[in-house]
Amino acid sequence: MWALFAILSAVFAALTSILAKIGIEGVNSNLATAIRTVVVVGMSWLMVFITHAQSGIGEISRRSWIFLILSGLATGASWLCYYRALQVGEASKVVPIDKLSVVITLILAFVFLHEEFSVKSVIGCVLIAAGTLVMVL
């Protein structure tokens, strides 16, 4: 089931890039990010209430709150940078560079989460990085 959601995530991320590039024309990138964020917040809370997950708020540990807040700050910084890059650059170049996050995530997962970093992972990282360079140059 996780693979289906991962594929849907990729499809929606692709749509996000194209729709954002069209929508950001003539709009300040920070304002565009704020508008997008309000929509995401609304959708997220709607899903919380539809699935009756709001009762779990009190069960969240202090550690989880800290890391969820830090993750939110990282997301915000990513979105601000992404929208600015989309505003001044071509989507076909901005998006591949943004997807270098896959390589960075694998490295960080190895260092901080002690996840496996196999020969296959190294080859995949090299290919993603090489593919990004080919697409951008």
Long-range contacts (C-beta under 8 A, 24 or more apart in sequence): 14-95, 17-86, 17-91, 17-94, 17-95, 18-91, 20-83, 20-86, 21-86, 21-91, 24-83, 24-86, 24-87, 29-80, 29-83, 29-84, 29-86, 29-87, 30-80, 30-83, 30-84, 32-83, 32-87, 33-76, 33-79, 33-80, 33-83, 36-79, 36-83, 37-76, 37-79, 92-135, 93-135, 93-136, 96-131, 96-132, 96-135, 96-136, 97-132, 97-136, 99-128, 99-132, 100-128, 100-129, 100-132, 102-128, 103-128, 103-129
